[in-house]
Amino acid sequence: MKKLLSSLFALLFFFAAYAQDQPVKWSGSVSKVEGNVYELRLTASIDGDWHFYDFGPYTLGPNPTEVSFDLKGNAKAIGKPYFVTPVHREYDDIFEMEIGTCGDGAVIAQKIEVTNTSPSTVTATVEWQACQESGSCLSPDDVELTFRLPAAVVAEAPAPADTEVQEAEEENAVAEENTVIEEVTEIPSDMSSGRSLWPLILSAILWGFAMLLTPCVFPMVPMTVSFFLKKNTPDDKSAKSKGKFFATAFGIFIIALYTIPIAVIILITWFSGGPAVTADIFNWLATHWLPNILFFIIFMVFAASFFGAFEITMPSSLVNKSDKKSDKGGLGGVFFLALTLVLVSFSCTGPIVGTVLIQSTQGGVWAPIITMFAFSVAFALPFTILAFAPSLLSKLPKSGGWLNSVKVVLGFIEVALGFKFLSVADQTYHWGILDREVYLAIWIVVFAMLGFYLLGKLRFKFDSPVEYISVFRLTLAIIVFSFVVYMIPGMWGAPLKALSGYLPPMNTQDFNLNRSDTQGSTLYVGGGTLESVYGFTPKYSNIIKQPEGFTALFDYDEAMEYAKSVGKPVFLDFTGAGCVNCREMEARVFSDDRVHSILQNDFVILQLYGDDKTVLPENEWQTNDQGKVLKSIGKINTFRMNKTYGVNAQPFYVLLDPVSGKTIATRAYDLDVEGFVAFLKKAL
């Protein structure tokens, strides 16, 4: 049993680790050597037992590290890049050659002579391959680092370089004299959302355990126990050992039946069209009106079933066939017992599985597989434990009316979750039927009714009479009513930061006591019209509402042209109407006084929505690298994000130089306000 648990959690940690960022991360720094000569340093931090290779070259060997510099005529390279830190070299039996590796961090340097009479930037591109001591390697990866260099010093004039370096030094709190260090945020690959998968995994695990307490799953416990009681003969050691083997197989089969189908679908799309195609499918599922309306209807139907209106079951012929085959001996019988459990429990697990999968689509390509694996492990674990030790059945509570109460509570939760899907469709297609106060009103009523149900004031068809309230139900009722009281101020504009990821954005709320001036698609927070702010009518401002408390542009070319005219850097916000993480960033980070002040006063804000379905005029259509014509705002913006930054997940933030359009720094989802302020100051 311990080996089974160890194996399952080891697999879970493996999948979670696999979906994490590249183990080698790079940062850049600049130090003055003498005169107009500077040394650019590329510093690699390496996790665990990973390493990468030196410059080589290696014919028929490993992938060497390559470094190139884009000087743009503003500087010239002195010599070639070189390793400052020692490289470990030894003979490799597999490649049959001597190979140099860097495993404890490394520093690569390049001397540059500045020739331009004004400050300039140099872009370094590093390409490497990370490998482990065990021999497993990741695919080669690359990153761009941007270095800011002061103007060349004229011999007869005071050296402005030292002054500029010192000013940058003070701003970045760097102690070394005449050294400016600029950390460059590494752009995550399309397998990373910028957000940890652990919240999704923990949520899936909790849902998996909760499913045991539903009336369509809990009654399956005696059937499981009786099946394995036949195979656990106390006096027969071989039969007992065989029973444990079958119990282990039973848990693995349950996990496989939940995880393999979604994994197959993802892998087919991955290998047939690449990660971009898979991400497009996820984006379609998460934002298109058809799947969202379909999920909304499914959730309402399941909720009605949970309330007792009717019973949803899998076809009886399918369940009966599976049940009959489970009577056979061997692994075949164990498999069909697991299949029967999955089919019978479908009416309770179906909508929860859908919720887990849809939530995970914003976590990257592999996130649905990982979260479904976590859900199935938690769901299978109690049955596997009982299969190992059937005597534990006597310690479980007996079936009764409490099971139907659990089902009804899930019904209320299904209603609340279902409206999230309708809200996503409403936001991405600008229907305007489910604004923030309407959505909040529905949630307040739903959870208030749940509170009254827990107190025994509401009763459904299959409920047992409630003669008295247990301490547990009273505790739940207090929690639910507290949640309702917390939501009520939101009807008048309270930010409700704890729910920011699930509510429609604040700019959809008509009545807001916190709003100093009227703000909508034509007015901005300081008073006056958008035309008076920009001197023109912003493109798409009749389609997309201004973000709460800010003025923003929604077209890339228009924003870059305006930023150049006013001399402000651009804050590029890749966002989405259905993006939970984006709403959290806006409520928890953008609302901070320091962040708000810097963004509104020192930047030109450019918001590019990746899920807006508005079809543009034909003269604005674009064609991607595969020859597909992109017609909507969302598809064009998503193509820009993927092609320029190699990122599929939202939110993603980029600071752009207003003159050259070059990237200054990037940042993904992170609720650290101090870190976000430091990120913004890199462009100032």
KEROSE-129245 format. One record per residue (C-alpha): chain; y, z, x. Coordinates in steps of 0.2 Angstrom, whole numbers, plus 5000, padded with zeros to 4 digits. Each point is the difference from the previous one (the first is absolute). Example, Ala and Ser with C-alpha at 12.3 -4.5 7.8 and 13.67 -1.06 7.14 Angstrom:
<recs>
REC  kette    py    pz    px
REC      A  4978  5039  5062
REC      A  5017  4997  5006
</recs>
This chain:
<recs>
REC  kette    py    pz    px
REC      A  5000  5000  5000
REC      A  5012  5004  5014
REC      A  4996  4984  5009
REC      A  5004  4991  4983
REC      A  5017  5008  4998
REC      A  5004  4998  5018
REC      A  4996  4981  4999
REC      A  5010  4998  4984
REC      A  5015  5008  5007
REC      A  4998  4992  5017
REC      A  5001  4983  4991
REC      A  5015  5005  4990
REC      A  5009  5005  5016
REC      A  4995  4984  5008
REC      A  5007  4989  4986
REC      A  5016  5010  4999
REC      A  5002  4999  5019
REC      A  4996  4981  5000
REC      A  5015  4998  4988
REC      A  5012  5009  5011
REC      A  5013  4992  5011
REC      A  4996  4992  5017
REC      A  4996  5014  5012
REC      A  5012  4992  5013
REC      A  5018  5002  4996
REC      A  5015  4994  5010
REC      A  5018  5006  5003
REC      A  5013  4992  5011
REC      A  5013  5007  5012
REC      A  5014  4993  5011
REC      A  5006  5008  5017
REC      A  5013  4994  5012
REC      A  4994  4996  5017
REC      A  5016  4994  5009
REC      A  5015  4988  4996
REC      A  4994  4989  4986
REC      A  4982  5003  5002
REC      A  4990  5010  4987
REC      A  4982  5005  4999
REC      A  4992  4997  4983
REC      A  4985  5012  4997
REC      A  4987  4997  4987
REC      A  4990  5017  4997
REC      A  4984  5000  4992
REC      A  4993  5016  4992
REC      A  4981  4999  4997
REC      A  4989  5011  4988
REC      A  4983  5007  5004
REC      A  4988  4990  5011
REC      A  5009  4984  4997
REC      A  5006  4989  5014
REC      A  5007  4982  5003
REC      A  4999  4988  5015
REC      A  5012  4996  5014
REC      A  5008  4982  5003
REC      A  4984  4993  5007
REC      A  4997  4985  4999
REC      A  4982  5001  4995
REC      A  4990  4984  4998
REC      A  4987  5002  4988
REC      A  5004  5019  4999
REC      A  5010  5012  4989
REC      A  5017  4996  4992
REC      A  5013  5005  5013
REC      A  5017  5007  4995
REC      A  5014  4987  4999
REC      A  5019  5004  5001
REC      A  5014  4987  4997
REC      A  5019  5002  4999
REC      A  5012  4990  4989
REC      A  5016  5001  5011
REC      A  5010  4987  4989
REC      A  5010  4995  5016
REC      A  5009  5017  5000
REC      A  4990  5007  5015
REC      A  4987  4994  5013
REC      A  4984  5008  5005
REC      A  4997  5007  5017
REC      A  4982  4997  5005
REC      A  4986  5003  4988
REC      A  4995  5015  4989
REC      A  4990  5013  5009
REC      A  4991  5016  4996
REC      A  5010  5016  5005
REC      A  4985  5011  4996
REC      A  4984  4998  5010
REC      A  4986  4989  4993
REC      A  4982  5006  5000
REC      A  4989  4986  5008
REC      A  4982  4999  5001
REC      A  4985  4988  5000
REC      A  4994  4996  4982
REC      A  4982  4995  4999
REC      A  5002  4991  4983
REC      A  5014  4988  5006
REC      A  4994  5000  5018
REC      A  5017  5002  5007
REC      A  5012  5014  5005
REC      A  5011  5004  4985
REC      A  5016  5011  4999
REC      A  5003  5012  4985
REC      A  5013  5012  4994
REC      A  4993  5014  4990
REC      A  5012  5015  5002
REC      A  5016  4991  4995
REC      A  5009  4987  5010
REC      A  5017  4994  5005
REC      A  5004  4981  5003
REC      A  5017  4996  5008
REC      A  5011  4984  5003
REC      A  5016  4999  5010
REC      A  5014  4990  4991
REC      A  5016  4995  5006
REC      A  5014  4999  4987
REC      A  5011  4984  5001
REC      A  5009  5001  4983
REC      A  5018  5007  4999
REC      A  4996  5008  4983
REC      A  4986  5012  4995
REC      A  4984  4991  4996
REC      A  4982  5003  4995
REC      A  4984  4995  5008
REC      A  4983  4999  4990
REC      A  4984  5004  5008
REC      A  4983  4995  4992
REC      A  4985  5010  5006
REC      A  4982  4993  4995
REC      A  4985  5011  5004
REC      A  4983  5005  4994
REC      A  4994  5018  4997
REC      A  4982  5005  5004
REC      A  4990  5016  5000
REC      A  4989  5006  5014
REC      A  4985  4997  4988
REC      A  5004  4981  5001
REC      A  5007  4997  4983
REC      A  5017  4991  5000
REC      A  5014  4996  4987
REC      A  5007  4983  4998
REC      A  5014  4996  5012
REC      A  5017  5006  4994
REC      A  5018  4997  5004
REC      A  5017  5008  4998
REC      A  5018  4996  5003
REC      A  5012  5012  5009
REC      A  5018  4998  5000
REC      A  5011  5006  5014
REC      A  5019  5001  5000
REC      A  5009  4996  5016
REC      A  5018  5003  5004
REC      A  5012  4986  5006
REC      A  4999  4995  5018
REC      A  5012  5009  5012
REC      A  5014  4990  5008
REC      A  5002  5006  5018
REC      A  5019  5004  4999
REC      A  4999  5008  4983
REC      A  4994  5018  4996
REC      A  4982  5000  4995
REC      A  4999  5000  4981
REC      A  4981  5000  5001
REC      A  4999  5019  5006
REC      A  5012  5004  4985
REC      A  4990  4991  4987
REC      A  4983  5007  5007
REC      A  5008  5018  5000
REC      A  5006  4998  4982
REC      A  4983  4994  4994
REC      A  4992  5014  5010
REC      A  5010  5013  4991
REC      A  4996  4993  4983
REC      A  4982  5000  5004
REC      A  5000  5017  5009
REC      A  4992  4993  5016
REC      A  5002  5011  5015
REC      A  4998  4988  5014
REC      A  5016  4993  5007
REC      A  5004  4981  4997
REC      A  4985  4998  4990
REC      A  4999  4994  4982
REC      A  4983  5001  4991
REC      A  4998  4991  4983
REC      A  4984  5003  4991
REC      A  4993  4985  4990
REC      A  4990  5003  4985
REC      A  4984  4990  5001
REC      A  4998  4989  4985
REC      A  4983  5005  4992
REC      A  4987  4986  4997
REC      A  4996  4994  4982
REC      A  4986  5013  5000
REC      A  5012  5014  5000
REC      A  5012  5005  4986
REC      A  5010  5012  5010
REC      A  4994  5014  4990
REC      A  4985  5011  5004
REC      A  4984  4997  4990
REC      A  4996  5018  4999
REC      A  5009  5003  4984
REC      A  4991  4986  4991
REC      A  4983  5006  5008
REC      A  5003  5018  4994
REC      A  5005  4994  4983
REC      A  4984  4990  4998
REC      A  4990  5014  5006
REC      A  5007  5012  4987
REC      A  4997  4987  4986
REC      A  4983  4998  5006
REC      A  4996  5018  4998
REC      A  5009  5001  4983
REC      A  4989  4987  4993
REC      A  4985  5012  5001
REC      A  5008  5010  4986
REC      A  5002  4986  4987
REC      A  4988  4999  4985
REC      A  4992  4983  5006
REC      A  4996  5006  5017
REC      A  4996  5019  4999
REC      A  4985  4997  4988
REC      A  4992  4988  5013
REC      A  4997  5016  5011
REC      A  4984  5006  4991
REC      A  4993  4982  5001
REC      A  5003  5000  5019
REC      A  4993  5017  5003
REC      A  4984  4996  4990
REC      A  4997  4984  5010
REC      A  5001  5009  5016
REC      A  4990  5015  4994
REC      A  4985  4988  4999
REC      A  5002  4995  5018
REC      A  5003  5018  5007
REC      A  4983  5009  5000
REC      A  5002  5016  5009
REC      A  4982  5001  5007
REC      A  5000  4982  5006
REC      A  5011  4998  5016
REC      A  4998  4981  5000
REC      A  5006  4999  4982
REC      A  5014  5012  5003
REC      A  5006  4990  5016
REC      A  4999  4984  4989
REC      A  5010  5008  4987
REC      A  5014  5003  5012
REC      A  4999  4982  5006
REC      A  5002  4994  4982
REC      A  5014  5012  4996
REC      A  5010  4993  5015
REC      A  4996  4982  4995
REC      A  5006  5005  4982
REC      A  5017  5005  5007
REC      A  5002  4985  5011
REC      A  4995  4988  4985
REC      A  5014  5008  4989
REC      A  5013  4997  5014
REC      A  4994  4982  5003
REC      A  5001  4996  4981
REC      A  5018  5005  5000
REC      A  5006  4994  5017
REC      A  4990  4984  5004
REC      A  5007  4989  4985
REC      A  5018  5003  5004
REC      A  4996  4998  5019
REC      A  4991  4983  4996
REC      A  5015  4994  4990
REC      A  5013  5005  5014
REC      A  4989  4993  5014
REC      A  4997  4983  4991
REC      A  5019  4998  4998
REC      A  5003  5006  5017
REC      A  4988  4988  5009
REC      A  5004  4985  4988
REC      A  5019  5001  5001
REC      A  5005  5014  5013
REC      A  5009  5017  4997
REC      A  5015  4991  4993
REC      A  4990  4993  4985
REC      A  4992  5017  4997
REC      A  5017  5008  5001
REC      A  5006  4987  4987
REC      A  4986  5004  4988
REC      A  5004  5019  5002
REC      A  5019  4996  4997
REC      A  4995  4989  4984
REC      A  4989  5015  4994
REC      A  5014  5012  5003
REC      A  5015  4991  4993
REC      A  4995  4985  4989
REC      A  5003  5003  4981
REC      A  4982  4995  4995
REC      A  4990  5013  5010
REC      A  5012  5013  4997
REC      A  5001  4998  4981
REC      A  4981  4998  5000
REC      A  4998  5017  5009
REC      A  5013  5008  4988
REC      A  4989  4994  4985
REC      A  4984  5006  5009
REC      A  5007  5017  5003
REC      A  5006  5002  4982
REC      A  4983  4995  4994
REC      A  4991  5012  5011
REC      A  5012  5014  4995
REC      A  4997  4996  4982
REC      A  4981  5002  5004
REC      A  5003  5016  5009
REC      A  5009  5007  4985
REC      A  4985  4996  4989
REC      A  5005  4984  4991
REC      A  4984  4991  5006
REC      A  4988  5000  5014
REC      A  5000  4988  5015
REC      A  4983  4997  5008
REC      A  4992  4987  5011
REC      A  4988  4988  4990
REC      A  4985  5010  4995
REC      A  4988  4987  5005
REC      A  5006  5000  5018
REC      A  5000  5019  5001
REC      A  4982  5001  4992
REC      A  4993  4987  5013
REC      A  5008  5010  5014
REC      A  4993  5016  4993
REC      A  4982  4993  4998
REC      A  5000  4994  5018
REC      A  5005  5017  5006
REC      A  4983  5006  4995
REC      A  4992  4990  5014
REC      A  4996  5009  5016
REC      A  5008  4997  5017
REC      A  5017  4995  5005
REC      A  5001  4987  4985
REC      A  4999  5014  4988
REC      A  5013  5010  5009
REC      A  5012  4985  5000
REC      A  4998  4997  4981
REC      A  5003  5018  4997
REC      A  5017  4999  5010
REC      A  5004  4984  4990
REC      A  4996  5008  4984
REC      A  5012  5015  5005
REC      A  5014  4987  5004
REC      A  4997  4990  4984
REC      A  5000  5015  4988
REC      A  5015  5009  5008
REC      A  5010  4984  4999
REC      A  5010  5005  4985
REC      A  5007  5014  5009
REC      A  5001  4994  5018
REC      A  5006  4982  4996
REC      A  5018  5003  4997
REC      A  5001  5013  5014
REC      A  4992  4987  5012
REC      A  5013  4988  4994
REC      A  5014  5012  5004
REC      A  4993  5004  5017
REC      A  4999  4981  5005
REC      A  5017  4995  4993
REC      A  5009  5015  5009
REC      A  4991  4995  5016
REC      A  5005  4982  5000
REC      A  5017  5005  5008
REC      A  4991  5008  5014
REC      A  4995  4985  5009
REC      A  4985  4988  4999
REC      A  4986  5012  5004
REC      A  5008  5015  4990
REC      A  4990  4996  4984
REC      A  4983  5000  5009
REC      A  5004  5016  5009
REC      A  5007  5009  4984
REC      A  4985  4994  4990
REC      A  4988  5006  5013
REC      A  5009  5017  5000
REC      A  4999  5001  4981
REC      A  4981  4995  4999
REC      A  4996  5013  5014
REC      A  5008  5014  4990
REC      A  4992  4993  4984
REC      A  4983  4999  5008
REC      A  5000  5016  5009
REC      A  4997  5012  4986
REC      A  4985  4990  4994
REC      A  4993  4998  5018
REC      A  5001  5019  5002
REC      A  4991  5003  4984
REC      A  4987  4987  5005
REC      A  4997  5010  5016
REC      A  4999  5017  4991
REC      A  4996  4998  4981
REC      A  5000  5019  4998
REC      A  5019  5000  5001
REC      A  5000  4993  4982
REC      A  4998  5017  4993
REC      A  5017  5005  5008
REC      A  5010  4986  4991
REC      A  5009  5003  4984
REC      A  4991  4995  4984
REC      A  5006  4984  4990
REC      A  5011  5004  4986
REC      A  5017  4997  4991
REC      A  5009  5003  5017
REC      A  4994  4982  5005
REC      A  5009  4992  4986
REC      A  5016  5010  5004
REC      A  4999  4993  5018
REC      A  4998  4982  4992
REC      A  5015  5003  4989
REC      A  5011  5006  5015
REC      A  4995  4984  5009
REC      A  5005  4990  4985
REC      A  5018  5007  5001
REC      A  5000  4997  5019
REC      A  4994  4982  4996
REC      A  5015  4997  4988
REC      A  5012  5006  5013
REC      A  4993  4989  5014
REC      A  4998  4985  4989
REC      A  5019  4999  4997
REC      A  5002  4998  5019
REC      A  4992  4983  4999
REC      A  5012  4995  4986
REC      A  5015  5006  5010
REC      A  4995  4990  5015
REC      A  4999  4984  4989
REC      A  5016  5005  4992
REC      A  5009  5002  5016
REC      A  4994  4984  5009
REC      A  5004  4989  4985
REC      A  5016  5009  4995
REC      A  4994  5002  4982
REC      A  5011  5016  4998
REC      A  4988  5008  4987
REC      A  4995  5015  5010
REC      A  5015  5007  5009
REC      A  5000  5017  5009
REC      A  5005  5011  4985
REC      A  4988  4991  4989
REC      A  4986  5002  5012
REC      A  5004  5019  5003
REC      A  5001  5003  4981
REC      A  4982  4993  4998
REC      A  4994  5011  5014
REC      A  5009  5015  4994
REC      A  4992  4998  4982
REC      A  4982  4996  5008
REC      A  5000  5015  5011
REC      A  5008  5012  4986
REC      A  4985  4994  4989
REC      A  4988  5004  5014
REC      A  5007  5018  5001
REC      A  4999  5003  4982
REC      A  4982  4993  5000
REC      A  4996  5013  5014
REC      A  5007  5013  4989
REC      A  4988  4995  4986
REC      A  5014  4994  4989
REC      A  4993  4982  5000
REC      A  4982  4996  4996
REC      A  4991  4983  5001
REC      A  4984  4994  4991
REC      A  4987  5007  5012
REC      A  5009  5016  5005
REC      A  4992  5017  4997
REC      A  5011  5013  4991
REC      A  5011  5010  5012
REC      A  4999  5018  4995
REC      A  5009  5007  5015
REC      A  5008  4993  5016
REC      A  4992  5003  5017
REC      A  5010  5005  5015
REC      A  4996  4983  5008
REC      A  5006  4990  4985
REC      A  5016  5011  4999
REC      A  5003  4997  5018
REC      A  4998  4981  4998
REC      A  5012  5001  4985
REC      A  5013  5009  5010
REC      A  4999  4987  5014
REC      A  5001  4985  4987
REC      A  5015  5008  4991
REC      A  5009  5004  5017
REC      A  4998  4981  5004
REC      A  5007  4995  4984
REC      A  5015  5012  5002
REC      A  5002  4992  5018
REC      A  5001  4982  4992
REC      A  5013  5004  4987
REC      A  5016  5000  5011
REC      A  4995  4983  5005
REC      A  5005  4993  4983
REC      A  5018  5004  5006
REC      A  4998  4993  5018
REC      A  4992  5013  5010
REC      A  4991  4992  5015
REC      A  4983  5008  4997
REC      A  4995  4996  5018
REC      A  4982  5006  4998
REC      A  4997  4986  4988
REC      A  5011  4987  5008
REC      A  4985  4989  5004
REC      A  4994  4999  4982
REC      A  5016  4998  4991
REC      A  5011  4984  4997
REC      A  5015  5000  5012
REC      A  5015  5010  4996
REC      A  5011  4984  4998
REC      A  4990  4996  4984
REC      A  5006  5016  4992
REC      A  5015  4997  4988
REC      A  5006  5018  4998
REC      A  5002  5010  5017
REC      A  5012  5015  5001
REC      A  4999  4999  5019
REC      A  5008  4983  5000
REC      A  5018  5001  5004
REC      A  5004  4982  4994
REC      A  4991  4988  4990
REC      A  4988  4990  5010
REC      A  4990  4985  4995
REC      A  4997  4982  5005
REC      A  5019  4997  5001
REC      A  5007  5016  5004
REC      A  4998  5011  5016
REC      A  5000  5019  5003
REC      A  5018  5001  5007
REC      A  5008  4991  4985
REC      A  5004  4982  4998
REC      A  4990  4984  4999
REC      A  4988  4993  5013
REC      A  5012  4985  5002
REC      A  5014  5012  5006
REC      A  4988  5007  5013
REC      A  4993  4984  5007
REC      A  5013  4988  4995
REC      A  4987  4989  4992
REC      A  4986  5002  4986
REC      A  4984  5006  5009
REC      A  4985  4989  4998
REC      A  4987  5006  4988
REC      A  5011  5015  4995
REC      A  4998  4994  4982
REC      A  4981  5002  5002
REC      A  4998  5015  5011
REC      A  5009  5017  4997
REC      A  5010  5008  5014
REC      A  4991  5015  5008
REC      A  5006  5017  4994
REC      A  5015  5005  5010
REC      A  5001  4985  5011
REC      A  5006  4982  5000
REC      A  4988  4987  5006
REC      A  4997  4982  5002
REC      A  4984  4991  4996
REC      A  5000  4984  5009
REC      A  4997  4999  5019
REC      A  5012  4986  5005
REC      A  5014  5007  4989
REC      A  4998  5017  5008
REC      A  5000  4994  5018
REC      A  5015  4989  4997
REC      A  5009  5015  4992
REC      A  4995  5012  5013
REC      A  5006  4989  5014
REC      A  5017  4998  4991
REC      A  5002  5019  4999
REC      A  4992  5005  5017
REC      A  4987  5012  4993
REC      A  4981  5000  5003
REC      A  4988  4996  4987
REC      A  4988  5012  4992
REC      A  4986  4990  4994
REC      A  4989  5008  4987
REC      A  4984  4992  4995
REC      A  4997  5008  4983
REC      A  4991  4997  4984
REC      A  5003  5005  4982
REC      A  4982  5006  4999
REC      A  5000  5009  5017
REC      A  4996  5019  4998
REC      A  5005  5003  5019
REC      A  5016  4991  4998
REC      A  5005  5011  4985
REC      A  4996  5016  5011
REC      A  5010  4994  5014
REC      A  5015  4997  4989
REC      A  4999  5017  4991
REC      A  4996  5010  5016
REC      A  5008  4991  5014
REC      A  5014  4989  4994
REC      A  5007  5014  4989
REC      A  5003  5010  5015
REC      A  5019  5002  5003
REC      A  5000  4994  5018
REC      A  4988  4985  4997
REC      A  5010  4995  4984
REC      A  5017  5001  5010
REC      A  4993  4990  5015
REC      A  4992  4986  4989
REC      A  5014  4998  4988
REC      A  5014  5000  5012
REC      A  4993  4993  5017
REC      A  4987  4987  4994
REC      A  4999  4985  4989
REC      A  4985  5004  4989
REC      A  4988  4986  4997
REC      A  4985  5003  4988
REC      A  4987  4987  4999
REC      A  4988  5003  4986
REC      A  4982  4995  5003
REC      A  4994  5001  4982
REC      A  5014  4992  4990
REC      A  4993  4986  4989
REC      A  5016  4991  4997
REC      A  4997  4981  5002
REC      A  5014  4992  5010
REC      A  5008  4983  4998
REC      A  4990  4986  5009
REC      A  5013  4998  5014
REC      A  4996  5018  5005
REC      A  4982  4999  5001
REC      A  4991  5002  5017
REC      A  4984  4994  5008
REC      A  4989  5012  5010
REC      A  4989  4996  5015
REC      A  4985  4995  4989
REC      A  5011  4987  4991
REC      A  5001  5011  4984
REC      A  5016  4999  4990
REC      A  5008  5017  4997
REC      A  5011  5000  4985
REC      A  5004  5018  4996
REC      A  5011  5013  5008
REC      A  4986  5011  5004
REC      A  4989  4987  5008
REC      A  5014  4994  5011
REC      A  5005  5017  5006
REC      A  4981  5005  5003
REC      A  4998  4984  5010
REC      A  5015  5005  5011
REC      A  4994  5017  5003
REC      A  4982  4994  5004
REC      A  5006  4986  5012
REC      A  5014  5009  5008
REC      A  4993  5017  5002
REC      A  4981  4999  4997
REC      A  5001  5013  4987
REC      A  4993  5000  4982
REC      A  5004  5017  4994
REC      A  5015  5007  4992
REC      A  5012  5008  5004
REC      A  5005  4993  5016
REC      A  5017  5002  5008
REC      A  5009  4989  5013
REC      A  5017  5002  5009
REC      A  5007  4983  5004
REC      A  5014  4996  5012
REC      A  5014  4991  4989
REC      A  5004  4987  5013
REC      A  4983  4994  5008
REC      A  4989  5006  4985
REC      A  4989  5008  5013
REC      A  4989  5015  4995
REC      A  5007  5017  5007
REC      A  4987  5011  4993
REC      A  4987  5001  4987
REC      A  4993  5015  4989
REC      A  4986  5002  4987
REC      A  4997  5013  4987
REC      A  5005  5017  5007
REC      A  5008  5014  4990
REC      A  5008  5008  5016
REC      A  5018  5000  4997
REC      A  5005  5005  5017
REC      A  4990  4986  5007
REC      A  5008  4988  4988
REC      A  5017  5005  5005
REC      A  4995  4997  5018
REC      A  4993  4983  4995
REC      A  5016  4995  4992
REC      A  5011  5005  5015
REC      A  4991  4988  5011
REC      A  5010  4986  4992
REC      A  5017  5009  5002
</recs>
